[in-house]
Amino acid sequence: MRRGYAVVAGLAIVASVSAGLGIFVGSSMDWTSAGSGSAESEVLYWVAPMDPSFRRDAPGKSPMGMDLVPVYAGQDAMQSGSSVVLSPNVINSIGVRTATASVEPISEKIESVGFVGYDEYGSSQVHLRTEGWIKKLNIRAIGDPVKKGDLLFTVYAPEVTVASADLIRAVRRNDKQAEQNIRIQLQNYGIDSAQIDEMARANTPARVFKVYAPQSGVVTTLEAADGMYLQPDSIALTLSDMSSVWLMVDVFEQDIARLSKNSDVLASFEHLPGQVLEGRIDYIYPELDAVTRTLPVRLHFDNSEGVLRPNMFGRVTIIPSEMRRAVTIPASALIRTGSSDRVILQTEDGTFQPRMVTPGLTGRFGGGSRTEILQGLEAGEEVVTSAQFLIDSESSLSAGLARMSSAQDGPIWGDGTVTNFDAETNSITIRHDAIEELQWPAMETTFAVRADLKNYAFQIEKPIEFAIAKGSDKRFSLVDLRDAKDQNSTSTPANTVGADEK
């Protein structure tokens, strides 16, 4: 019985593998035969469906025993070996999706974390200005809410009782000068005018006086208790206004230069999923922490709804006020390797081509995760955002990618016109023709200028021949140039120097 089950299972596995192989072979044939349905088209050569580098001048079999597939005239991408032509069926089956490169505002955000604290500008301490004993305390615990003018506690103070008796006698004698002096004395004890007027109208000296809340808030410290003896240097309690809070964060030393008081501040908290709170920089401290080498920064957040509480942990993003605009693509469109970074372009319906690029920052530019492209791409070009790794691994790309790899070994020459030179940043912008080695179209690109060329007299709108090379920072920099049709370069060839090695 067990042997019978094993035979049935084996047959099922063989059937599955056969079906999968048939589907894969069919897809491979579609992969290399897009646009070849016209019987009138001229057949250029025949290729193996699994290995487009295997070519024959007549129909036949591939080394794997498959029928060779014809390549028709007009399929230039297949002839060059640097592009892939896919049929609509294959595009749908492997889930090819594209997006358009667009210009977005770029800002180098500062990411940090911090903890919520009380806004000390909204805190006050309650003291006595004379010695006395608390008769009745209305506040019982830390965290009790208090409104401005609420009665906190009553105090028996012998000096206040004596002064109130003197006030009554001065009023009865109608001694205005003495009455005024005693009123000032009671005010110095911290007694408000309403209580002083009440003492002046009374028939007996005041046994206690009342202490009211100077502001609204919550009790954050409480030292007072019923019957407790207080002196002027004793803190009875502390009130803090929770309508606004501070968030203390640490900024790394390399990010300090981008800090400014008018930067935008965003914060998110675990207990508020999906919510982002806006704040502002309240104070940038003058001294770094000697241990962590970070700069404390105090942020201010509105807390009128009471959603933030002291010691809560928050993630903070500080966005500098100065922004620049640059070409960006979805982060998923970038293919990163150890030696180069590239994207897959859709140049026309069903035709895909690799392009070497120089990426910059990655962040949420214009919504969603996007990557800045410093060199190699123009706004409006269409890049593949899904299934690009399948296209990139297709063997028909090997020739194009090989040219890309060889482009990293030495300078690449091109023709163009200087449109701008920035001596401060030592960078040059060139409007150049297409650069075949990099699959770059005609466009404007900015390059760093090698140190031995910075004294060259660059002339705007003058045609030149220029050489660029890729440094260890993966950016192309200008390493040589000469006047158009002039074979004498301005410098001798030298090793490429990247921006991080200067």
C-alpha positions as CSV (number, residue, x, y, z in Angstrom):
1,M,0.0,0.0,0.0
2,R,2.8,2.4,0.9
3,R,4.6,1.6,-2.3
4,G,1.4,2.5,-4.3
5,Y,1.2,5.9,-2.5
6,A,4.8,6.5,-3.4
7,V,4.2,5.8,-7.1
8,V,1.2,8.1,-7.2
9,A,3.2,10.9,-5.4
10,G,6.1,10.5,-7.8
11,L,3.8,10.8,-10.8
12,A,2.2,13.9,-9.4
13,I,5.7,15.5,-8.9
14,V,6.8,14.6,-12.4
15,A,3.5,16.1,-13.8
16,S,4.0,19.3,-11.8
17,V,7.6,19.7,-13.0
18,S,6.6,19.0,-16.6
19,A,3.9,21.6,-16.4
20,G,6.2,24.2,-14.8
21,L,8.8,23.5,-17.5
22,G,6.3,24.0,-20.2
23,I,5.1,27.3,-18.7
24,F,8.7,28.5,-18.3
25,V,9.6,27.5,-21.8
26,G,6.6,29.2,-23.2
27,S,7.4,32.4,-21.2
28,S,10.9,32.3,-22.4
29,M,9.8,32.1,-26.0
30,D,7.5,35.1,-25.5
31,W,10.4,36.8,-23.8
32,T,12.5,36.8,-26.9
33,S,9.9,36.9,-29.6
34,A,8.0,40.1,-28.9
35,G,7.0,42.0,-31.9
36,S,7.8,39.1,-34.3
37,G,4.4,38.1,-35.4
38,S,4.6,39.7,-38.9
39,A,5.1,37.1,-41.6
40,E,6.5,39.7,-44.0
41,S,9.3,40.8,-41.6
42,E,12.8,39.7,-42.5
43,V,14.4,37.1,-40.3
44,L,17.8,38.3,-39.2
45,Y,18.9,35.2,-37.3
46,W,17.7,32.5,-34.9
47,V,18.5,32.3,-31.2
48,A,18.0,29.8,-28.4
49,P,15.0,30.8,-26.2
50,M,17.0,30.2,-23.0
51,D,20.3,31.7,-24.3
52,P,20.0,34.6,-26.8
53,S,23.8,34.6,-27.2
54,F,23.4,31.2,-29.1
55,R,22.7,32.3,-32.7
56,R,22.3,30.5,-36.0
57,D,21.5,31.6,-39.5
58,A,18.9,28.9,-40.0
59,P,16.2,27.1,-37.9
60,G,17.4,24.4,-35.6
61,K,17.7,23.1,-32.1
62,S,19.4,24.8,-29.1
63,P,21.9,22.9,-26.9
64,M,19.0,22.2,-24.6
65,G,17.0,20.7,-27.4
66,M,14.5,23.6,-27.9
67,D,13.5,25.0,-31.2
68,L,15.4,28.2,-32.1
69,V,13.4,31.4,-32.1
70,P,13.6,33.9,-35.1
71,V,14.7,37.5,-34.5
72,Y,13.1,39.8,-37.0
73,A,14.3,43.1,-38.6
74,G,13.5,46.1,-36.5
75,Q,14.3,44.4,-33.2
76,D,17.3,46.6,-32.7
77,A,17.3,46.2,-29.0
78,M,17.8,42.4,-29.4
79,Q,20.7,43.0,-31.8
80,S,22.5,45.4,-29.5
81,G,22.3,43.0,-26.6
82,S,21.8,45.9,-24.2
83,S,18.0,45.9,-24.1
84,V,15.2,43.4,-23.6
85,V,12.0,43.2,-25.6
86,L,9.0,41.6,-23.7
87,S,5.7,40.6,-25.1
88,P,2.5,41.9,-23.4
89,N,1.9,38.4,-22.0
90,V,5.2,38.3,-20.3
91,I,4.9,41.9,-19.0
92,N,1.6,40.9,-17.3
93,S,2.8,37.6,-16.0
94,I,5.9,38.8,-14.2
95,G,4.1,42.0,-13.0
96,V,6.1,44.8,-14.6
97,R,5.2,48.1,-13.1
98,T,6.7,51.5,-14.0
99,A,6.9,55.0,-12.7
100,T,8.0,58.4,-14.1
101,A,11.1,60.2,-12.7
102,S,10.0,63.5,-11.4
103,V,11.5,66.6,-9.8
104,E,10.7,66.9,-6.1
105,P,11.9,69.2,-3.3
106,I,14.8,67.6,-1.4
107,S,15.8,68.4,2.2
108,E,18.4,66.5,4.2
109,K,16.2,65.6,7.2
110,I,17.7,65.1,10.7
111,E,16.3,62.0,12.5
112,S,16.5,61.7,16.2
113,V,14.6,60.5,19.3
114,G,13.7,62.2,22.6
115,F,11.6,62.3,25.7
116,V,8.7,64.5,26.7
117,G,9.3,66.9,29.6
118,Y,7.4,69.7,31.4
119,D,7.5,73.2,29.8
120,E,9.5,74.9,32.6
121,Y,8.3,78.3,31.4
122,G,4.8,77.2,32.4
123,S,5.8,75.9,35.9
124,S,5.7,77.8,39.2
125,Q,6.6,76.9,42.8
126,V,4.5,77.9,45.8
127,H,6.4,79.3,48.9
128,L,5.5,81.1,52.1
129,R,7.1,84.5,52.7
130,T,6.9,84.0,56.5
131,E,7.0,81.2,59.0
132,G,3.8,79.3,59.7
133,W,1.8,76.1,60.0
134,I,-0.5,74.6,57.5
135,K,-4.0,74.4,59.0
136,K,-5.8,72.7,56.1
137,L,-4.4,71.3,52.8
138,N,-6.8,71.0,49.9
139,I,-4.3,69.3,47.6
140,R,-3.7,65.6,48.4
141,A,-1.6,64.0,45.7
142,I,0.8,64.7,42.9
143,G,-1.0,64.9,39.6
144,D,-4.1,66.7,41.0
145,P,-5.4,69.2,38.5
146,V,-5.6,72.8,39.7
147,K,-7.1,75.9,38.2
148,K,-5.8,79.4,38.7
149,G,-7.3,80.9,41.8
150,D,-8.2,77.6,43.5
151,L,-7.6,77.5,47.3
152,L,-4.5,75.4,47.9
153,F,-4.2,75.6,51.7
154,T,-4.6,77.8,54.8
155,V,-1.8,78.9,57.0
156,Y,-1.5,80.1,60.6
157,A,1.4,82.6,60.8
158,P,1.9,84.6,64.1
159,E,3.4,87.6,62.2
160,V,0.4,87.8,60.0
161,T,-2.0,87.6,63.0
162,V,-0.1,90.4,64.7
163,A,-0.1,92.6,61.6
164,S,-3.8,92.1,61.1
165,A,-4.4,93.3,64.7
166,D,-2.3,96.4,64.0
167,L,-4.3,97.0,60.8
168,I,-7.6,96.9,62.7
169,R,-6.4,99.4,65.3
170,A,-5.1,101.8,62.5
171,V,-8.4,101.7,60.8
172,R,-10.3,102.4,64.0
173,R,-8.0,105.4,64.7
174,N,-8.4,106.5,61.1
175,D,-4.6,106.6,60.9
176,K,-4.1,106.5,57.1
177,Q,-0.3,106.5,57.2
178,A,-0.1,103.6,59.6
179,E,-2.8,101.7,57.7
180,Q,-0.9,102.1,54.5
181,N,2.3,100.8,56.1
182,I,0.6,97.8,57.5
183,R,-1.0,96.9,54.2
184,I,2.4,97.0,52.5
185,Q,3.7,94.7,55.3
186,L,0.9,92.2,54.7
187,Q,1.5,92.3,50.9
188,N,5.2,91.5,51.5
189,Y,4.0,88.4,53.4
190,G,2.3,87.3,50.1
191,I,-1.3,88.1,51.1
192,D,-3.5,89.4,48.3
193,S,-5.4,92.7,48.5
194,A,-8.8,91.0,48.9
195,Q,-7.7,89.3,52.1
196,I,-6.1,92.5,53.4
197,D,-9.4,94.4,52.9
198,E,-11.3,91.6,54.7
199,M,-8.8,91.8,57.6
200,A,-9.3,95.6,57.8
201,R,-13.1,95.2,58.1
202,A,-12.9,92.4,60.7
203,N,-13.4,92.9,64.4
204,T,-10.8,90.3,65.5
205,P,-7.3,89.6,64.2
206,A,-7.0,87.0,61.4
207,R,-6.1,83.5,62.7
208,V,-5.2,82.1,59.2
209,F,-4.6,83.4,55.7
210,K,-5.3,81.6,52.4
211,V,-2.9,80.6,49.7
212,Y,-4.3,80.4,46.2
213,A,-3.0,78.7,43.0
214,P,-1.0,81.3,40.9
215,Q,-1.7,79.4,37.7
216,S,-3.6,76.4,36.2
217,G,-1.8,73.1,35.8
218,V,-1.1,69.9,37.6
219,V,0.7,69.3,40.9
220,T,4.2,67.9,40.0
221,T,5.8,68.1,43.5
222,L,4.1,68.1,46.9
223,E,6.0,68.7,50.1
224,A,3.2,70.2,52.2
225,A,0.9,68.3,54.6
226,D,-1.7,69.2,57.2
227,G,0.0,70.7,60.3
228,M,3.4,71.0,58.6
229,Y,5.7,73.8,59.6
230,L,6.9,75.9,56.7
231,Q,9.6,78.4,56.3
232,P,10.3,80.8,53.5
233,D,12.9,78.5,52.0
234,S,10.5,75.5,51.9
235,I,8.8,74.5,48.6
236,A,5.2,73.7,49.5
237,L,4.3,72.4,46.0
238,T,5.0,72.9,42.3
239,L,2.4,73.5,39.6
240,S,3.1,72.8,35.9
241,D,1.0,73.9,32.9
242,M,0.5,70.9,30.6
243,S,-1.0,72.8,27.7
244,S,2.5,72.8,26.1
245,V,5.4,70.4,26.6
246,W,9.1,70.2,25.7
247,L,10.7,67.3,23.8
248,M,14.5,67.0,24.4
249,V,16.4,65.5,21.6
250,D,20.1,65.0,20.8
251,V,21.5,65.9,17.4
252,F,24.8,64.4,16.1
253,E,27.7,66.6,15.5
254,Q,27.7,66.2,11.7
255,D,24.1,67.4,11.5
256,I,24.5,70.6,13.5
257,A,25.2,72.8,10.5
258,R,21.7,72.1,9.1
259,L,19.9,73.2,12.3
260,S,18.1,76.5,12.4
261,K,15.3,77.9,14.6
262,N,12.9,78.0,11.6
263,S,13.2,74.3,10.7
264,D,10.0,72.3,10.6
265,V,9.7,69.6,13.3
266,L,7.6,66.5,13.2
267,A,7.2,63.9,15.9
268,S,5.5,60.5,16.2
269,F,4.6,58.5,19.3
270,E,3.8,54.8,19.9
271,H,0.5,55.6,21.5
272,L,-0.6,57.7,18.6
273,P,-0.3,55.4,15.6
274,G,-0.7,57.1,12.3
275,Q,-0.5,60.6,13.8
276,V,2.3,63.1,13.2
277,L,2.5,66.1,15.5
278,E,4.0,69.4,14.4
279,G,6.3,71.4,16.7
280,R,9.1,73.9,16.6
281,I,12.7,74.4,17.8
282,D,12.5,76.3,21.1
283,Y,16.2,76.4,22.0
284,I,19.5,75.1,20.6
285,Y,21.9,74.6,23.5
286,P,25.4,76.1,23.1
287,E,27.4,73.1,24.4
288,L,27.8,69.5,23.2
289,D,27.6,66.6,25.6
290,A,31.2,65.6,26.2
291,V,30.3,61.9,26.4
292,T,27.9,61.3,23.6
293,R,29.2,64.1,21.3
294,T,25.7,65.3,20.6
295,L,24.0,68.7,20.9
296,P,20.9,68.9,23.0
297,V,18.0,70.6,21.3
298,R,14.8,71.6,23.0
299,L,11.6,71.3,21.0
300,H,8.2,72.9,21.8
301,F,4.9,71.1,21.2
302,D,1.3,72.2,21.8
303,N,-0.5,69.8,24.2
304,S,-3.8,71.5,24.6
305,E,-5.5,68.1,24.1
306,G,-3.4,66.5,26.8
307,V,-2.1,63.6,24.6
308,L,1.5,64.0,25.6
309,R,2.8,63.2,29.0
310,P,6.3,63.6,30.6
311,N,8.8,60.9,29.9
312,M,7.0,59.6,26.8
313,F,9.4,58.4,24.0
314,G,9.1,60.1,20.6
315,R,10.7,59.8,17.2
316,V,11.6,63.2,15.7
317,T,12.3,64.5,12.2
318,I,13.8,67.9,11.8
319,I,13.4,69.3,8.3
320,P,15.7,72.2,7.4
321,S,14.0,75.3,6.0
322,E,16.2,75.4,2.9
323,M,15.3,72.9,0.2
324,R,16.6,72.1,-3.2
325,R,14.8,70.4,-6.1
326,A,16.2,67.3,-7.8
327,V,15.1,64.3,-10.0
328,T,13.8,61.5,-7.9
329,I,12.5,58.0,-8.5
330,P,10.7,55.4,-6.3
331,A,13.3,53.8,-4.1
332,S,12.2,50.4,-5.3
333,A,13.3,51.2,-8.8
334,L,17.0,51.4,-7.9
335,I,19.2,48.3,-8.4
336,R,22.2,48.5,-6.1
337,T,25.2,46.3,-6.6
338,G,28.7,46.3,-5.2
339,S,30.2,48.0,-8.3
340,S,27.4,50.2,-9.7
341,D,23.9,51.5,-9.3
342,R,21.4,51.3,-12.1
343,V,17.8,51.4,-13.1
344,I,15.8,49.7,-15.9
345,L,14.2,52.1,-18.3
346,Q,11.2,51.5,-20.5
347,T,12.2,53.2,-23.7
348,E,9.1,52.2,-25.7
349,D,6.3,49.7,-25.5
350,G,7.8,46.4,-24.5
351,T,11.5,47.6,-24.7
352,F,13.6,47.8,-21.5
353,Q,17.1,49.1,-21.2
354,P,19.6,49.4,-18.3
355,R,21.0,52.8,-17.3
356,M,23.8,53.5,-14.9
357,V,22.9,56.3,-12.4
358,T,24.4,58.0,-9.4
359,P,21.9,58.0,-6.4
360,G,21.7,60.6,-3.7
361,L,19.5,60.8,-0.6
362,T,16.6,58.5,0.0
363,G,13.5,59.7,1.9
364,R,9.9,60.5,1.7
365,F,10.1,63.1,-1.0
366,G,6.7,64.0,-2.4
367,G,5.1,61.2,-0.6
368,G,6.3,57.6,-0.5
369,S,9.9,56.5,-0.3
370,R,11.9,58.0,-3.2
371,T,15.6,58.2,-4.1
372,E,17.4,61.3,-5.5
373,I,19.2,60.7,-8.7
374,L,22.3,63.0,-9.0
375,Q,23.5,61.8,-12.4
376,G,22.2,59.7,-15.3
377,L,18.5,60.4,-15.4
378,E,16.1,63.1,-16.5
379,A,12.7,64.0,-15.3
380,G,10.0,62.3,-17.4
381,E,11.9,59.1,-18.1
382,E,10.0,55.9,-17.2
383,V,11.7,53.5,-14.8
384,V,10.7,49.9,-13.8
385,T,9.7,49.6,-10.1
386,S,8.8,45.9,-10.0
387,A,10.2,42.8,-11.7
388,Q,13.2,44.9,-12.6
389,F,15.5,42.2,-11.1
390,L,14.0,39.6,-13.5
391,I,14.7,41.9,-16.5
392,D,18.1,42.8,-15.2
393,S,19.1,39.1,-14.9
394,E,18.0,38.3,-18.4
395,S,21.0,37.1,-20.3
396,S,20.4,39.4,-23.2
397,L,21.5,42.3,-20.9
398,S,25.0,40.9,-20.4
399,A,26.5,42.9,-23.3
400,G,25.0,46.2,-22.1
401,L,26.1,45.6,-18.5
402,A,29.5,44.5,-19.6
403,R,29.9,47.9,-21.3
404,M,28.8,49.5,-18.1
405,S,31.4,47.6,-16.1
406,S,34.2,48.5,-18.6
407,A,33.1,52.2,-18.3
408,Q,34.3,52.2,-14.7
409,D,37.9,51.2,-15.7
410,G,38.9,54.5,-17.3
411,P,37.7,58.0,-18.4
412,I,34.7,58.3,-20.7
413,W,34.8,61.1,-23.3
414,G,31.8,63.1,-24.4
415,D,30.9,66.3,-26.3
416,G,29.0,69.2,-24.7
417,T,28.8,72.8,-23.7
418,V,29.5,74.4,-20.3
419,T,26.4,76.0,-19.0
420,N,27.6,76.9,-15.4
421,F,30.7,76.7,-13.2
422,D,30.4,77.2,-9.5
423,A,33.8,78.1,-8.1
424,E,32.6,77.9,-4.5
425,T,31.5,74.2,-4.8
426,N,34.1,73.5,-7.5
427,S,31.4,71.9,-9.7
428,I,30.5,72.3,-13.4
429,T,27.3,71.8,-15.3
430,I,27.6,70.5,-18.9
431,R,24.8,70.2,-21.5
432,H,26.2,67.1,-23.2
433,D,25.3,64.8,-26.1
434,A,24.3,61.2,-25.5
435,I,27.1,59.1,-23.8
436,E,26.9,55.7,-25.3
437,E,29.1,53.9,-22.7
438,L,26.7,54.9,-19.9
439,Q,23.5,54.7,-21.9
440,W,22.9,58.4,-20.9
441,P,20.8,60.5,-23.3
442,A,21.6,64.1,-24.2
443,M,20.9,66.1,-21.0
444,E,22.5,68.5,-18.5
445,T,24.6,67.0,-15.8
446,T,26.6,68.5,-12.9
447,F,30.1,67.1,-12.1
448,A,32.6,67.7,-9.5
449,V,35.8,69.2,-11.0
450,R,39.1,67.5,-10.2
451,A,41.5,69.7,-8.3
452,D,44.1,70.1,-11.1
453,L,41.4,71.5,-13.4
454,K,39.8,74.1,-11.1
455,N,42.1,76.9,-12.4
456,Y,41.0,76.2,-16.0
457,A,39.3,79.2,-17.6
458,F,35.8,77.7,-18.2
459,Q,33.9,79.6,-20.8
460,I,30.1,79.5,-20.7
461,E,28.4,78.2,-23.9
462,K,31.7,77.1,-25.4
463,P,31.7,73.6,-27.0
464,I,34.2,71.2,-25.4
465,E,35.2,67.6,-25.3
466,F,35.3,66.4,-21.7
467,A,36.3,63.2,-19.9
468,I,34.5,61.9,-16.7
469,A,35.5,59.0,-14.5
470,K,33.8,57.3,-11.6
471,G,35.3,57.7,-8.1
472,S,35.0,55.5,-5.0
473,D,32.0,57.6,-4.0
474,K,30.2,56.3,-7.1
475,R,29.9,59.8,-8.6
476,F,31.3,60.8,-12.0
477,S,33.7,63.7,-11.8
478,L,35.3,65.8,-14.6
479,V,38.9,64.6,-15.0
480,D,39.9,66.1,-18.3
481,L,38.7,68.4,-21.0
482,R,39.7,70.1,-24.2
483,D,38.3,72.5,-26.8
484,A,36.1,70.8,-29.3
485,K,38.1,69.1,-32.1
486,D,41.3,69.8,-30.2
487,Q,43.3,66.7,-29.5
488,N,45.5,68.3,-26.8
489,S,43.9,67.8,-23.4
490,T,44.4,70.3,-20.5
491,S,45.8,67.7,-18.2
492,T,47.6,64.4,-18.3
493,P,45.6,61.3,-17.4
494,A,45.5,60.6,-13.7
495,N,43.9,58.2,-11.3
496,T,40.2,59.1,-10.6
497,V,39.7,60.9,-7.3
498,G,36.2,60.7,-5.7
499,A,34.6,63.4,-3.6
500,D,35.4,61.5,-0.4
501,E,39.1,61.2,-1.2
502,K,39.8,64.8,-1.9
